[in-house]
Amino acid sequence: MLEAIKPKLAKVTGVQRVEGALVLNTENGLLKIQPVDTNIIRVVYTLADKFSAVRGLGIEPQKVFESWEFREDEQTILLDTSKLQLLIRKSDSRITYFDGKGRRLTGEPEKNGKELIAFDSFKTILDDTAVVEKIETPDGVKEVVLDSKKKYDRQLYHTRLHFEWESDEALYGMGQNEEGCLNLRGTRQYIHQANMKIAMPFLMSTNGYGILLDTYAPVIFCDNGFGSYLYSEASTELDYYFINGESFDEVIGGYRQLTGQASMLPLWAFGFMQSQERYETQQEIIDTVERYRELGVPLDSIVLDWQSWEAGKWGQKTFDTERFPDAENMTEKLHQLGAHLMISIWPIMVSHCENHKEMKANDCLFQRSEIYNAFSPEARKLYWKQAREGLFSKGVDAWWCDSSEPFTPEWNNPNKPEPDQNLVAFHNTCRTYMDEVYTNAYPFMHAKAIYEGQRDTDGQKRVVNLTRSGYTGIQKYGTILWSGDTSAKWSTLKKQIPAGLNYCASGLPYWTLDIGAFFVKRGNMWFWDGDYENGCGDLGYRELYTRWCQLGAFLPVFRAHGTDCRREIWNYGKKGEIFYDAIEKITHLRYQLMPYIYSLAGMVSQKHGTILRVLAFDFINDENVYNIDDQFMFGPSLMICPVTVPMYYEANSKPIEGVAKTRKVYLPDGSDWYDFWSEKRFKGGQTVEAQAPIDMIPIYVKAGSILPMSEQIQHTGQMKDDWFKLTVYPGADGSFTLYQDERNGYGYEEGKFATTELTWSDSEGKLTVHPRIGQYPGMPEKVTFVQRIVG
């Protein structure tokens, strides 16, 4: 008969307070509990005889925090920071988390709360005996290692952190998924970089806390019949932060305290970005912007997608002088038109281009690879040097760091692989070239190269980096992330909403998408899966594009992009036709709301704010909102309710008959609401039928809101600093902070900005504009406010 072997428990054998941390010696490893602030505690568990001295790549240095106490008895240890309490059971180191008032937040299960599974890690040796194959992908030519030597590196751990989550709590975050999941309860999520995934090992709970797993390898979130846990593929130890907060905003504040303040984007980055695959010449770019100006449709930037380089020199960071004969003149002309230029750059550089040769000569490439090693400080400096000399010096305003994973093995398959296969393939591919502890971290280091390089070169231009992948702390590097190369389907449009909401619930503020999806037609690969063979000539696609545009207008960044057909507004009709008029209308509204949007951005940087908000951010006490995945808050005032089904045309311009031009909207409890278009007032806590014709996305304004708005403008350079229209929606007291600065540069880091508090007293029917605080160069002496009270 087999004999049961009892597992080794982490029974506490000693307790010491050492350098701001409580260190517990156990019979199965060391446990460190380190308060960072009153609402943040770091927990580290290792089976080694000492803790690692290496700090996580995305974690900012923290001061030693000593304002906490602990006490112990025979069974337990209680650590108390005043806002957060950890109860540790001595028999096995099981941790339960409470807030400062003793309310249970969450805890480890009865058994096996923290697991470390040791394994041997090996380095790949890509010498002359390695078998490497080059394959063509939509992301360029990639190398696939078929066979290679390996040598032992060190022992690492698979880690698993188990929880007992409450039955009624919702969990959000963990980056961007592509399946359309909002509340992650009951799901299994694979947290690794991919074309249509963004990895972030951070989640938030409606029970009032967040968890940041400080690991840089792929993670699995699991909440199903196999358990409720966070798993890491490769770590030196189990290392995580527990953050308490009375609101999601407070939890996000804790995340950014640990990982860095979000940088401020320039004002123009919140205007419309026109992009497509691709503009071919200098003249085409200028002609496109001039056409927008002639039509009177607002635009602030235009994007030059891949192959700005000479033919065949993939990844070279210089202009093809035949198609772009005078790049400096081109950017100067764009600036005169009130527009900015964003350009696509890649981490891969083919072997026969000059950038690759320089990288290779300086040992700045991964072994046997055409991808630069962003983990090397020297390689990052050289990458920026090449971008500065070839592009930034020509007047380029912003970067599009495409394929920043930089490996996408799932795109090498004709059929879509299973999710677990994707995780394994990604990790195995990356660890061929880099330390497997950091396989999720490449996009973070790539963004660091661009940000630090540009900051050292020119402090007058804020860094704008549209990048496809990100990781812990990337918000401090001027980054915007987007959802990857999606396909044109109504189901995809609907899934984009929870994708962006979970991304922003992961602590990262700036997210966007390809309005209209990247792929419009159907190709021979699994990802090229659009429904519209006739492109923008199909009235069905024009309707989908219009609804996508309405969603895009209420994201932090407003951007059109894609292949298979053109994306400029005139390809969707002409003035007086329903789709053209609807696109123009929503674009003008975006610009009229620019003072509101830029003020929200100011609060992102100054107060750890979030613009794109799961409804639970603002209505955490209304459990009815926890699973609503097609409505969201855009700032504190506007609830956006996109239309995600066709009402006018199916594919191939087939008319739809008898469909009501409405959609159901739930109005969260705790507030009255105004229909933005009709200004009719509704009580919260009910579902209403919202009008939704093609030119109208349902928008509801929370009672007590104060909306600062601009006059109609063609680009943000025309927005006045000394005139604002204030629209008040009565029904509750309210306030709003109007933020102003130089609109570019980094003076705001030195306090060169101004805020004006606006408050509404509902009982008095009185709007107060409080004295302006602060100043910045060019600030107007006087500001005119035009007041309007709805109703």
SVG drawing of the C-alpha trace seen along z (x, -y; Angstrom):
<svg xmlns="http://www.w3.org/2000/svg" viewBox="-40 -90 72 92">
<polyline fill="none" stroke="black" stroke-width="0.4" points="0.0,0.0 1.3,-3.5 2.1,-5.7 1.0,-9.4 3.9,-11.8 2.9,-15.0 3.8,-18.2 6.3,-20.4 4.5,-23.4 5.9,-26.9 5.5,-26.8 6.9,-30.0 9.9,-29.4 11.2,-32.9 10.1,-36.6 12.3,-39.6 11.7,-43.2 14.6,-44.1 15.0,-47.4 11.3,-48.2 10.2,-44.6 8.9,-41.7 11.0,-38.6 9.6,-35.2 11.8,-32.2 9.7,-29.1 10.3,-25.4 9.9,-25.8 11.5,-29.0 11.7,-32.7 8.7,-35.1 9.2,-38.9 6.3,-41.2 7.3,-44.8 4.9,-47.7 5.6,-50.4 2.9,-52.8 -0.2,-52.7 -2.2,-51.0 0.6,-49.0 2.4,-45.9 5.0,-43.9 5.1,-40.1 8.1,-38.0 8.5,-34.3 11.6,-32.2 12.9,-28.7 16.5,-30.1 18.5,-31.0 18.2,-34.8 16.0,-37.1 17.0,-38.4 18.6,-41.8 17.3,-42.5 14.5,-45.0 11.7,-44.5 12.3,-46.3 9.1,-48.3 9.2,-49.2 10.4,-52.6 12.7,-53.0 10.7,-53.3 11.6,-54.9 11.8,-52.7 8.4,-52.9 8.4,-52.3 4.9,-53.5 3.5,-50.1 3.2,-47.7 3.0,-44.0 2.0,-41.7 2.0,-38.0 0.5,-35.3 0.9,-31.5 -1.1,-31.0 -0.9,-34.3 1.0,-37.4 -0.8,-40.6 0.8,-43.4 -1.0,-46.7 -0.3,-49.9 -3.6,-51.6 -5.1,-51.2 -4.2,-47.6 -3.9,-44.5 -2.2,-41.2 -3.0,-38.2 -0.4,-35.4 -1.2,-32.0 2.0,-30.6 1.3,-27.0 1.7,-27.4 2.2,-31.2 -1.3,-31.5 -2.2,-35.2 -5.5,-36.9 -5.9,-40.6 -8.1,-43.1 -8.6,-46.8 -7.9,-49.3 -11.3,-48.7 -11.0,-45.0 -13.1,-44.2 -11.9,-41.1 -10.7,-41.8 -9.4,-38.4 -7.1,-35.7 -5.3,-32.5 -7.2,-29.2 -6.9,-26.8 -4.0,-24.9 -1.2,-25.7 -1.6,-29.5 1.9,-30.1 3.7,-27.6 7.2,-27.6 8.1,-24.8 11.8,-24.7 13.1,-24.0 16.4,-24.3 16.8,-27.2 19.0,-26.8 20.5,-29.4 20.3,-28.8 23.5,-28.8 23.0,-29.9 26.3,-29.0 27.1,-27.7 25.4,-24.4 22.0,-26.0 19.3,-25.3 17.4,-28.6 14.7,-29.1 13.4,-32.5 9.7,-32.8 7.5,-35.6 4.9,-37.0 2.7,-40.1 5.1,-41.5 8.0,-41.1 10.5,-38.3 11.1,-36.4 13.6,-33.8 12.5,-30.5 15.1,-28.4 14.5,-24.7 17.4,-23.3 20.2,-24.6 22.5,-23.8 21.7,-24.7 23.7,-25.2 22.6,-25.3 22.0,-28.8 20.4,-28.7 17.5,-27.4 14.2,-29.3 10.7,-28.8 7.2,-28.5 5.2,-30.4 1.5,-30.1 -0.4,-32.4 -3.8,-31.1 -6.8,-33.2 -10.3,-32.7 -12.3,-35.3 -15.7,-36.3 -18.6,-35.0 -19.9,-38.5 -16.7,-40.3 -15.7,-41.2 -12.1,-41.3 -10.8,-43.5 -7.4,-44.1 -4.6,-41.7 -4.0,-43.8 -6.0,-43.5 -7.6,-40.2 -9.1,-39.6 -12.0,-37.3 -14.3,-40.1 -14.1,-39.2 -14.7,-42.1 -15.3,-40.6 -12.5,-38.0 -14.3,-35.8 -14.8,-32.2 -12.2,-32.6 -8.7,-31.6 -6.5,-34.3 -3.0,-33.9 -1.0,-37.0 1.7,-37.2 2.5,-39.6 0.9,-38.9 -0.4,-40.9 -3.9,-41.3 -3.0,-40.9 -1.3,-43.2 0.2,-41.6 -0.1,-43.3 0.2,-41.3 -2.2,-43.6 -5.8,-43.1 -8.3,-45.1 -11.3,-43.9 -14.6,-45.5 -13.9,-44.3 -11.4,-47.2 -7.9,-46.0 -5.4,-45.4 -2.6,-42.8 0.5,-43.5 2.6,-40.4 6.2,-41.6 7.2,-39.1 8.3,-39.7 7.6,-36.3 4.1,-35.1 1.4,-34.8 -1.8,-32.8 -4.9,-34.1 -7.2,-31.2 -10.6,-31.2 -12.3,-28.0 -12.7,-24.4 -8.9,-24.0 -8.5,-26.8 -8.3,-30.5 -4.7,-31.7 -2.0,-33.8 0.7,-31.7 4.1,-32.9 6.1,-30.9 9.6,-31.9 10.7,-33.9 13.6,-34.0 11.0,-34.1 7.3,-34.9 7.1,-38.7 3.9,-40.7 2.3,-43.9 -1.1,-44.1 -2.8,-47.5 -5.8,-48.6 -8.1,-51.4 -11.5,-52.8 -12.0,-53.3 -10.5,-52.0 -8.8,-55.4 -7.0,-54.9 -5.9,-51.4 -4.6,-52.8 -2.8,-55.5 -1.0,-52.8 0.0,-51.0 1.5,-54.2 3.2,-55.0 5.0,-51.7 5.7,-51.9 5.8,-55.6 3.7,-58.6 2.0,-58.5 3.6,-61.0 1.6,-63.8 0.9,-63.6 0.9,-66.8 -2.5,-68.4 -2.4,-67.5 -2.2,-63.7 -5.8,-63.9 -7.0,-65.1 -7.8,-62.9 -5.0,-60.7 -5.4,-59.8 -3.6,-56.6 -3.8,-53.7 -1.7,-51.0 -0.1,-53.0 0.8,-56.5 3.3,-56.0 4.8,-59.5 5.5,-62.8 3.0,-64.5 0.2,-62.0 0.6,-62.9 0.5,-66.6 -2.5,-66.3 -4.4,-64.2 -4.0,-66.8 -4.9,-69.6 -8.1,-67.8 -9.2,-67.6 -8.6,-71.3 -10.6,-72.0 -13.5,-69.9 -13.4,-71.5 -13.1,-68.1 -10.8,-68.3 -7.4,-66.5 -4.2,-66.8 -1.9,-64.2 -1.2,-61.8 0.7,-58.6 3.4,-57.2 3.1,-53.4 5.9,-50.9 8.3,-51.1 9.2,-54.8 12.7,-53.3 14.3,-52.4 12.8,-49.3 14.1,-46.1 15.7,-47.8 13.1,-46.7 13.5,-48.5 16.0,-51.1 15.3,-54.4 15.8,-56.8 13.5,-58.1 13.5,-56.7 14.6,-59.9 12.8,-59.0 9.4,-58.9 10.2,-61.4 12.7,-63.8 12.6,-66.5 11.3,-65.1 12.2,-68.3 10.1,-70.3 7.2,-67.8 7.1,-68.0 7.4,-71.8 4.5,-72.0 2.4,-69.7 3.2,-71.9 2.1,-74.9 -1.2,-73.1 -1.6,-72.5 -0.8,-68.7 1.9,-66.4 3.7,-63.4 3.9,-60.0 6.2,-57.4 6.4,-53.7 9.7,-52.2 10.5,-48.5 12.9,-46.7 13.9,-44.4 16.5,-45.6 17.3,-43.4 21.0,-42.4 21.8,-44.4 20.6,-47.8 23.0,-50.3 21.2,-50.3 21.7,-46.5 25.3,-46.7 26.0,-49.4 24.0,-47.4 26.0,-44.3 29.3,-46.0 28.6,-47.2 27.2,-43.9 23.8,-45.3 21.7,-42.6 20.3,-39.4 22.4,-36.4 21.8,-35.2 19.0,-37.8 18.0,-40.9 16.3,-42.3 18.2,-44.8 18.7,-43.9 16.6,-46.5 17.9,-45.0 21.3,-46.4 21.8,-50.1 24.3,-50.5 21.8,-49.0 19.1,-51.4 21.3,-54.4 22.4,-53.3 18.8,-52.6 17.8,-56.2 20.9,-57.6 19.7,-56.0 16.1,-57.2 17.4,-60.7 19.7,-61.1 17.4,-59.5 14.0,-60.7 13.7,-63.0 16.1,-65.4 13.8,-65.7 10.9,-67.0 9.1,-63.8 6.8,-64.4 5.9,-60.9 6.7,-57.3 4.8,-54.2 6.8,-51.3 5.2,-48.5 5.8,-44.8 7.2,-45.7 6.7,-42.2 8.9,-41.5 8.0,-37.8 4.5,-36.7 4.8,-32.9 1.0,-32.6 1.1,-34.4 3.3,-31.7 0.4,-29.3 -2.4,-29.1 -4.9,-28.2 -5.3,-29.9 -3.4,-28.0 -5.0,-27.2 -4.4,-29.8 -2.1,-27.6 -0.1,-26.8 0.3,-30.5 1.7,-31.1 4.2,-28.3 5.2,-29.2 5.8,-32.9 7.8,-32.1 9.9,-29.4 10.6,-31.7 11.6,-34.7 13.8,-32.7 15.8,-31.5 17.1,-35.1 16.7,-36.6 16.7,-35.7 13.5,-33.8 12.7,-35.7 12.1,-38.8 10.2,-37.4 7.2,-39.8 9.4,-42.8 10.9,-43.6 8.3,-46.3 8.9,-48.1 12.6,-48.3 12.0,-49.3 9.7,-52.2 12.4,-53.2 14.9,-53.6 12.6,-56.0 11.6,-58.0 15.0,-58.5 16.6,-59.2 14.1,-61.9 14.1,-63.4 17.9,-63.8 17.6,-65.3 14.7,-67.7 12.6,-68.7 10.3,-70.8 8.5,-67.8 6.7,-65.5 7.3,-61.8 4.4,-60.2 4.9,-56.5 2.1,-54.4 3.3,-50.9 1.6,-47.5 2.7,-45.8 3.5,-47.0 4.2,-45.9 4.5,-47.1 5.5,-50.7 5.3,-51.6 2.9,-54.5 5.9,-56.7 7.4,-56.5 4.8,-58.5 3.1,-55.5 -0.2,-54.8 -1.1,-51.2 -3.6,-49.8 -5.4,-46.6 -3.5,-45.1 -4.5,-43.9 -8.2,-43.2 -10.7,-42.1 -13.8,-43.9 -16.7,-42.2 -19.5,-43.5 -18.5,-40.9 -14.9,-42.3 -16.2,-45.8 -18.1,-44.7 -15.1,-42.8 -12.9,-45.9 -14.9,-47.6 -14.0,-45.2 -10.5,-44.9 -9.8,-48.6 -11.6,-48.7 -9.5,-45.9 -6.4,-47.5 -7.1,-50.8 -8.2,-48.9 -4.6,-47.6 -3.2,-51.0 -2.3,-52.1 -4.1,-55.3 -3.8,-55.6 -5.4,-53.1 -6.8,-53.1 -7.7,-50.9 -7.8,-50.7 -11.1,-52.4 -12.8,-50.1 -10.4,-47.2 -7.1,-46.5 -8.2,-43.6 -11.4,-44.3 -11.4,-41.4 -10.8,-37.7 -7.4,-36.2 -5.8,-32.8 -4.5,-33.2 -6.7,-32.9 -6.2,-36.5 -7.1,-38.0 -10.8,-37.5 -12.9,-40.6 -16.4,-40.3 -16.4,-43.0 -14.8,-42.0 -15.9,-45.3 -14.2,-47.4 -15.5,-50.9 -17.6,-50.5 -19.8,-48.2 -22.6,-50.2 -22.5,-47.5 -18.8,-48.3 -19.5,-52.0 -22.1,-51.5 -19.6,-49.4 -16.8,-51.9 -19.1,-54.8 -20.0,-53.0 -16.4,-52.1 -15.6,-55.8 -18.2,-56.8 -16.5,-54.5 -13.1,-55.8 -14.1,-59.3 -14.6,-58.5 -11.3,-56.7 -8.3,-58.4 -6.7,-58.5 -8.8,-58.9 -7.3,-57.1 -8.3,-55.4 -6.1,-52.8 -6.2,-49.6 -5.5,-47.8 -7.7,-46.5 -9.3,-49.9 -8.9,-53.6 -9.7,-55.2 -10.2,-59.0 -13.7,-60.3 -14.4,-61.0 -14.2,-57.3 -17.4,-56.9 -19.6,-59.2 -19.9,-62.9 -21.5,-65.8 -25.2,-65.2 -24.9,-61.4 -25.6,-59.6 -22.3,-58.0 -20.1,-60.9 -22.3,-63.3 -22.2,-61.0 -18.4,-60.7 -18.0,-64.4 -20.5,-65.1 -18.7,-62.8 -15.3,-64.2 -16.5,-67.8 -17.9,-66.7 -14.6,-65.2 -12.9,-68.6 -15.6,-70.6 -14.9,-68.4 -11.2,-69.0 -11.0,-71.1 -12.7,-68.3 -10.4,-65.7 -7.2,-67.6 -8.2,-68.3 -8.8,-64.5 -5.3,-64.0 -3.9,-66.5 -5.5,-64.6 -4.0,-61.3 -0.5,-62.9 -1.3,-64.9 -3.8,-62.7 -3.2,-59.2 -6.5,-59.5 -8.1,-57.2 -10.0,-58.4 -11.5,-55.2 -13.4,-53.7 -15.2,-50.4 -18.5,-51.4 -17.4,-50.0 -14.8,-52.9 -17.7,-55.3 -20.6,-53.0 -18.9,-50.3 -21.9,-50.0 -24.2,-49.1 -23.5,-45.4 -25.7,-45.6 -22.8,-47.3 -20.1,-44.7 -20.8,-42.7 -21.9,-45.5 -19.3,-45.2 -20.7,-47.6 -21.0,-50.8 -18.3,-52.8 -17.5,-56.1 -15.3,-58.6 -14.0,-60.6 -16.3,-61.3 -19.2,-62.8 -20.0,-61.0 -21.3,-57.5 -20.8,-56.2 -23.0,-53.4 -21.7,-52.3 -23.9,-50.6 -22.4,-47.2 -25.0,-45.7 -26.0,-46.7 -29.2,-48.6 -29.1,-49.7 -27.0,-47.3 -25.6,-43.8 -22.5,-43.0 -22.7,-43.5 -24.9,-46.6 -27.9,-44.5 -30.5,-46.7 -31.9,-45.7 -35.6,-46.2 -37.7,-46.6 -34.8,-47.1 -35.4,-49.7 -32.7,-52.4 -32.4,-52.1 -30.4,-50.2 -31.0,-49.3 -28.9,-51.3 -28.6,-50.7 -28.4,-53.9 -26.3,-53.2 -27.9,-53.7 -26.7,-56.6 -27.2,-59.4 -29.7,-61.0 -28.7,-61.0 -29.2,-63.3 -29.5,-62.1 -26.7,-64.2 -28.7,-64.7 -32.2,-65.4 -31.2,-66.7 -34.1,-64.6 -33.5,-63.7 -33.7,-60.1 -33.5,-58.5 -30.6,-56.0 -31.1,-52.4 -33.2,-51.6 -32.8,-50.4 -34.0,-52.7 -34.4,-52.5 -31.9,-54.9 -32.3,-56.5 -29.4,-55.4 -29.8,-56.4 -26.6,-56.3 -25.5,-59.9 -26.1,-59.4 -24.1,-57.2 -26.0,-57.1 -24.3,-59.4 -25.6,-60.0 -24.3,-62.8 -24.2,-62.3 -26.2,-64.8 -23.9,-67.4 -21.5,-67.4 -19.8,-70.5 -18.6,-70.1 -16.0,-72.6 -16.1,-72.8 -14.5,-74.6 -15.7,-76.4 -15.7,-74.4 -12.0,-74.1 -10.1,-72.3 -7.1,-71.3 -6.1,-71.7 -3.7,-74.5 -6.8,-76.6 -8.3,-75.9 -8.4,-79.0 -6.9,-79.2 -9.1,-82.2 -12.6,-81.1 -14.6,-78.1 -18.3,-77.2 -19.4,-75.5 -22.5,-73.3 -23.9,-72.3 -26.2,-69.3 -28.1,-70.0 -29.5,-67.4 -26.5,-67.0 -23.6,-69.0 -20.6,-68.7 -17.1,-69.8 -14.5,-69.7 -10.9,-70.7 -10.0,-72.6 -6.3,-71.9 -4.1,-74.1 -0.5,-74.1 1.9,-74.9 0.4,-71.9 3.8,-70.5 7.2,-70.2 7.9,-69.1 7.3,-72.3 4.4,-70.6 6.9,-68.4 8.2,-71.6 4.8,-72.8 4.2,-75.0 0.5,-74.4 -2.7,-76.0 -5.9,-74.5 -9.3,-76.2 -11.8,-74.5 -15.4,-74.7 -18.1,-73.8 -21.8,-73.6 -24.1,-74.0 -27.4,-72.3 -29.4,-73.7 -28.3,-77.3 -28.4,-76.8 -25.0,-78.4 -21.8,-77.7 -18.6,-79.0 -15.4,-79.6 -12.7,-79.6 -9.5,-81.6 -7.0,-80.0 -4.0,-78.3 -0.6,-78.1 0.8,-79.5 2.6,-78.6 4.4,-80.5 1.9,-82.1 -1.0,-81.9 -3.7,-84.4 -4.4,-87.1 -8.1,-86.8 -10.4,-83.9 -14.0,-84.2 -16.5,-81.5 -19.8,-81.2 -22.2,-79.4 -25.2,-77.3 -27.4,-75.3 -29.3,-72.5 -33.1,-73.0"/>
</svg>
